[in-house]
Amino acid sequence: MILERTKNEILVRLPSNIDLSELQDMIDYLKYKELTSNSKAKQKDADKLAEDTNALMWGEIKKQRNL
């Protein structure tokens, strides 16, 4: 693996035999870190939003399927 910092970015070079699904997981995590780096949100707020969203979605699914 080669790690190189340029003026505007960091480059990572990996051998071609790296498992692509694991690499995608790593890239997804890095993207998450990039997107949330300036966030002021607290974990409890994110948890509450996720809980509310899940409840709303399950309510809609139950309604659509007459459950």
N, CA, C and O atoms as a GROMACS GRO file, in nm:
protein
  268
    1MET      N    1   0.085  -0.117   0.000
    1MET     CA    2   0.000   0.000   0.000
    1MET      C    3   0.090   0.123   0.000
    1MET      O    4   0.192   0.128   0.068
    2ILE      N    5   0.048   0.221  -0.077
    2ILE     CA    6   0.122   0.348  -0.085
    2ILE      C    7   0.026   0.459  -0.047
    2ILE      O    8  -0.084   0.469  -0.101
    3LEU      N    9   0.069   0.544   0.044
    3LEU     CA   10  -0.009   0.658   0.088
    3LEU      C   11   0.068   0.783   0.050
    3LEU      O   12   0.185   0.798   0.084
    4GLU      N   13   0.001   0.874  -0.022
    4GLU     CA   14   0.068   0.993  -0.072
    4GLU      C   15  -0.021   1.115  -0.049
    4GLU      O   16  -0.139   1.113  -0.084
    5ARG      N   17   0.036   1.219   0.008
    5ARG     CA   18  -0.038   1.344   0.028
    5ARG      C   19   0.007   1.444  -0.076
    5ARG      O   20   0.127   1.470  -0.092
    6THR      N   21  -0.089   1.501  -0.148
    6THR     CA   22  -0.060   1.608  -0.242
    6THR      C   23  -0.116   1.737  -0.182
    6THR      O   24  -0.163   1.737  -0.068
    7LYS      N   25  -0.109   1.844  -0.255
    7LYS     CA   26  -0.158   1.972  -0.204
    7LYS      C   27  -0.308   1.967  -0.172
    7LYS      O   28  -0.351   2.027  -0.073
    8ASN      N   29  -0.386   1.897  -0.254
    8ASN     CA   30  -0.531   1.899  -0.240
    8ASN      C   31  -0.596   1.768  -0.198
    8ASN      O   32  -0.716   1.765  -0.173
    9GLU      N   33  -0.519   1.661  -0.191
    9GLU     CA   34  -0.581   1.532  -0.162
    9GLU      C   35  -0.480   1.433  -0.107
    9GLU      O   36  -0.360   1.456  -0.106
   10ILE      N   37  -0.534   1.321  -0.060
   10ILE     CA   38  -0.452   1.210  -0.015
   10ILE      C   39  -0.481   1.093  -0.108
   10ILE      O   40  -0.597   1.057  -0.129
   11LEU      N   41  -0.378   1.035  -0.163
   11LEU     CA   42  -0.393   0.923  -0.256
   11LEU      C   43  -0.352   0.794  -0.186
   11LEU      O   44  -0.251   0.787  -0.116
   12VAL      N   45  -0.434   0.691  -0.206
   12VAL     CA   46  -0.405   0.559  -0.151
   12VAL      C   47  -0.396   0.463  -0.268
   12VAL      O   48  -0.490   0.452  -0.347
   13ARG      N   49  -0.287   0.394  -0.279
   13ARG     CA   50  -0.269   0.294  -0.384
   13ARG      C   51  -0.263   0.157  -0.318
   13ARG      O   52  -0.184   0.133  -0.227
   14LEU      N   53  -0.349   0.067  -0.367
   14LEU     CA   54  -0.360  -0.066  -0.310
   14LEU      C   55  -0.334  -0.171  -0.417
   14LEU      O   56  -0.356  -0.145  -0.535
   15PRO      N   57  -0.287  -0.288  -0.377
   15PRO     CA   58  -0.269  -0.394  -0.475
   15PRO      C   59  -0.405  -0.439  -0.530
   15PRO      O   60  -0.507  -0.426  -0.462
   16SER      N   61  -0.405  -0.491  -0.649
   16SER     CA   62  -0.530  -0.527  -0.716
   16SER      C   63  -0.598  -0.650  -0.656
   16SER      O   64  -0.711  -0.682  -0.692
   17ASN      N   65  -0.532  -0.720  -0.566
   17ASN     CA   66  -0.594  -0.839  -0.507
   17ASN      C   67  -0.674  -0.808  -0.380
   17ASN      O   68  -0.716  -0.901  -0.310
   18ILE      N   69  -0.697  -0.682  -0.351
   18ILE     CA   70  -0.778  -0.642  -0.236
   18ILE      C   71  -0.924  -0.679  -0.262
   18ILE      O   72  -0.974  -0.661  -0.373
   19ASP      N   73  -0.992  -0.731  -0.160
   19ASP     CA   74  -1.134  -0.766  -0.171
   19ASP      C   75  -1.215  -0.637  -0.192
   19ASP      O   76  -1.211  -0.547  -0.108
   20LEU      N   77  -1.286  -0.629  -0.303
   20LEU     CA   78  -1.357  -0.506  -0.338
   20LEU      C   79  -1.472  -0.473  -0.243
   20LEU      O   80  -1.498  -0.356  -0.218
   21SER      N   81  -1.539  -0.573  -0.190
   21SER     CA   82  -1.650  -0.542  -0.099
   21SER      C   83  -1.597  -0.483   0.032
   21SER      O   84  -1.658  -0.391   0.087
   22GLU      N   85  -1.485  -0.533   0.080
   22GLU     CA   86  -1.425  -0.475   0.200
   22GLU      C   87  -1.372  -0.334   0.171
   22GLU      O   88  -1.383  -0.245   0.255
   23LEU      N   89  -1.317  -0.316   0.054
   23LEU     CA   90  -1.269  -0.184   0.015
   23LEU      C   91  -1.385  -0.086   0.005
   23LEU      O   92  -1.373   0.030   0.047
   24GLN      N   93  -1.498  -0.130  -0.049
   24GLN     CA   94  -1.616  -0.043  -0.059
   24GLN      C   95  -1.666  -0.005   0.080
   24GLN      O   96  -1.706   0.109   0.102
   25ASP      N   97  -1.663  -0.099   0.174
   25ASP     CA   98  -1.702  -0.068   0.312
   25ASP      C   99  -1.612   0.041   0.370
   25ASP      O  100  -1.660   0.133   0.437
   26MET      N  101  -1.484   0.030   0.344
   26MET     CA  102  -1.389   0.130   0.394
   26MET      C  103  -1.416   0.266   0.329
   26MET      O  104  -1.413   0.369   0.397
   27ILE      N  105  -1.441   0.267   0.200
   27ILE     CA  106  -1.469   0.392   0.129
   27ILE      C  107  -1.599   0.454   0.181
   27ILE      O  108  -1.607   0.576   0.198
   28ASP      N  109  -1.700   0.371   0.205
   28ASP     CA  110  -1.826   0.422   0.260
   28ASP      C  111  -1.804   0.487   0.396
   28ASP      O  112  -1.860   0.592   0.425
   29TYR      N  113  -1.721   0.424   0.479
   29TYR     CA  114  -1.691   0.481   0.611
   29TYR      C  115  -1.618   0.614   0.597
   29TYR      O  116  -1.649   0.710   0.667
   30LEU      N  117  -1.522   0.620   0.507
   30LEU     CA  118  -1.448   0.745   0.487
   30LEU      C  119  -1.540   0.855   0.434
   30LEU      O  120  -1.526   0.972   0.472
   31LYS      N  121  -1.632   0.819   0.347
   31LYS     CA  122  -1.729   0.916   0.296
   31LYS      C  123  -1.817   0.968   0.410
   31LYS      O  124  -1.845   1.088   0.419
   32TYR      N  125  -1.860   0.877   0.496
   32TYR     CA  126  -1.939   0.916   0.614
   32TYR      C  127  -1.859   1.014   0.700
   32TYR      O  128  -1.913   1.116   0.743
   33LYS      N  129  -1.733   0.984   0.726
   33LYS     CA  130  -1.648   1.072   0.806
   33LYS      C  131  -1.635   1.209   0.741
   33LYS      O  132  -1.638   1.312   0.809
   34GLU      N  133  -1.620   1.210   0.610
   34GLU     CA  134  -1.608   1.336   0.537
   34GLU      C  135  -1.737   1.418   0.550
   34GLU      O  136  -1.732   1.538   0.576
   35LEU      N  137  -1.851   1.352   0.533
   35LEU     CA  138  -1.979   1.422   0.535
   35LEU      C  139  -2.017   1.472   0.674
   35LEU      O  140  -2.086   1.573   0.688
   36THR      N  141  -1.971   1.403   0.777
   36THR     CA  142  -2.010   1.440   0.913
   36THR      C  143  -1.901   1.517   0.988
   36THR      O  144  -1.918   1.547   1.106
   37SER      N  145  -1.792   1.547   0.923
   37SER     CA  146  -1.679   1.608   0.993
   37SER      C  147  -1.712   1.744   1.056
   37SER      O  148  -1.652   1.780   1.157
   38ASN      N  149  -1.804   1.818   0.999
   38ASN     CA  150  -1.839   1.949   1.053
   38ASN      C  151  -1.975   1.950   1.122
   38ASN      O  152  -2.028   2.056   1.154
   39SER      N  153  -2.030   1.834   1.143
   39SER     CA  154  -2.164   1.825   1.201
   39SER      C  155  -2.164   1.861   1.349
   39SER      O  156  -2.071   1.826   1.423
   40LYS      N  157  -2.267   1.930   1.390
   40LYS     CA  158  -2.285   1.963   1.531
   40LYS      C  159  -2.387   1.869   1.598
   40LYS      O  160  -2.414   1.880   1.717
   41ALA      N  161  -2.441   1.777   1.519
   41ALA     CA  162  -2.542   1.685   1.570
   41ALA      C  163  -2.482   1.592   1.675
   41ALA      O  164  -2.365   1.554   1.667
   42LYS      N  165  -2.564   1.557   1.771
   42LYS     CA  166  -2.522   1.463   1.875
   42LYS      C  167  -2.577   1.325   1.840
   42LYS      O  168  -2.677   1.313   1.769
   43GLN      N  169  -2.511   1.222   1.890
   43GLN     CA  170  -2.552   1.085   1.860
   43GLN      C  171  -2.696   1.060   1.904
   43GLN      O  172  -2.771   0.991   1.834
   44LYS      N  173  -2.734   1.114   2.019
   44LYS     CA  174  -2.871   1.091   2.068
   44LYS      C  175  -2.974   1.151   1.972
   44LYS      O  176  -3.084   1.097   1.957
   45ASP      N  177  -2.940   1.262   1.908
   45ASP     CA  178  -3.030   1.322   1.810
   45ASP      C  179  -3.044   1.233   1.686
   45ASP      O  180  -3.153   1.215   1.633
   46ALA      N  181  -2.932   1.178   1.641
   46ALA     CA  182  -2.935   1.087   1.526
   46ALA      C  183  -3.013   0.961   1.560
   46ALA      O  184  -3.089   0.910   1.477
   47ASP      N  185  -2.994   0.909   1.681
   47ASP     CA  186  -3.067   0.790   1.723
   47ASP      C  187  -3.218   0.816   1.727
   47ASP      O  188  -3.296   0.732   1.684
   48LYS      N  189  -3.257   0.931   1.777
   48LYS     CA  190  -3.400   0.967   1.784
   48LYS      C  191  -3.458   0.981   1.644
   48LYS      O  192  -3.569   0.934   1.618
   49LEU      N  193  -3.385   1.044   1.555
   49LEU     CA  194  -3.431   1.059   1.417
   49LEU      C  195  -3.449   0.922   1.351
   49LEU      O  196  -3.549   0.898   1.283
   50ALA      N  197  -3.352   0.833   1.371
   50ALA     CA  198  -3.361   0.698   1.314
   50ALA      C  199  -3.480   0.623   1.372
   50ALA      O  200  -3.552   0.554   1.299
   51GLU      N  201  -3.501   0.635   1.501
   51GLU     CA  202  -3.613   0.568   1.567
   51GLU      C  203  -3.747   0.619   1.512
   51GLU      O  204  -3.836   0.540   1.481
   52ASP      N  205  -3.760   0.750   1.501
   52ASP     CA  206  -3.884   0.809   1.449
   52ASP      C  207  -3.908   0.768   1.304
   52ASP      O  208  -4.021   0.737   1.266
   53THR      N  209  -3.803   0.769   1.225
   53THR     CA  210  -3.815   0.732   1.084
   53THR      C  211  -3.856   0.586   1.070
   53THR      O  212  -3.943   0.553   0.989
   54ASN      N  213  -3.794   0.499   1.147
   54ASN     CA  214  -3.830   0.356   1.142
   54ASN      C  215  -3.975   0.335   1.181
   54ASN      O  216  -4.046   0.257   1.117
   55ALA      N  217  -4.020   0.402   1.286
   55ALA     CA  218  -4.158   0.387   1.330
   55ALA      C  219  -4.254   0.434   1.221
   55ALA      O  220  -4.356   0.370   1.195
   56LEU      N  221  -4.223   0.546   1.159
   56LEU     CA  222  -4.307   0.599   1.052
   56LEU      C  223  -4.312   0.502   0.934
   56LEU      O  224  -4.420   0.475   0.880
   57MET      N  225  -4.197   0.451   0.894
   57MET     CA  226  -4.192   0.360   0.780
   57MET      C  227  -4.268   0.231   0.809
   57MET      O  228  -4.343   0.183   0.723
   58TRP      N  229  -4.250   0.175   0.928
   58TRP     CA  230  -4.322   0.052   0.961
   58TRP      C  231  -4.472   0.076   0.966
   58TRP      O  232  -4.550  -0.010   0.927
   59GLY      N  233  -4.511   0.193   1.013
   59GLY     CA  234  -4.652   0.228   1.013
   59GLY      C  235  -4.709   0.231   0.872
   59GLY      O  236  -4.819   0.182   0.848
   60GLU      N  237  -4.634   0.288   0.780
   60GLU     CA  238  -4.677   0.294   0.639
   60GLU      C  239  -4.683   0.154   0.577
   60GLU      O  240  -4.777   0.123   0.504
   61ILE      N  241  -4.585   0.072   0.606
   61ILE     CA  242  -4.583  -0.065   0.551
   61ILE      C  243  -4.702  -0.144   0.603
   61ILE      O  244  -4.770  -0.213   0.527
   62LYS      N  245  -4.728  -0.134   0.733
   62LYS     CA  246  -4.842  -0.205   0.791
   62LYS      C  247  -4.974  -0.158   0.730
   62LYS      O  248  -5.063  -0.238   0.702
   63LYS      N  249  -4.984  -0.028   0.708
   63LYS     CA  250  -5.105   0.029   0.649
   63LYS      C  251  -5.124  -0.021   0.505
   63LYS      O  252  -5.234  -0.058   0.466
   64GLN      N  253  -5.016  -0.023   0.428
   64GLN     CA  254  -5.023  -0.067   0.289
   64GLN      C  255  -5.059  -0.214   0.278
   64GLN      O  256  -5.127  -0.255   0.184
   65ARG      N  257  -5.014  -0.294   0.373
   65ARG     CA  258  -5.035  -0.439   0.367
   65ARG      C  259  -5.149  -0.485   0.457
   65ARG      O  260  -5.171  -0.605   0.474
   66ASN      N  261  -5.220  -0.391   0.513
   66ASN     CA  262  -5.333  -0.422   0.602
   66ASN      C  263  -5.293  -0.517   0.715
   66ASN      O  264  -5.362  -0.614   0.743
   67LEU      N  265  -5.182  -0.488   0.778
   67LEU     CA  266  -5.135  -0.572   0.889
   67LEU      C  267  -5.185  -0.521   1.022
   67LEU      O  268  -5.155  -0.579   1.126
   0.00000   0.00000   0.00000
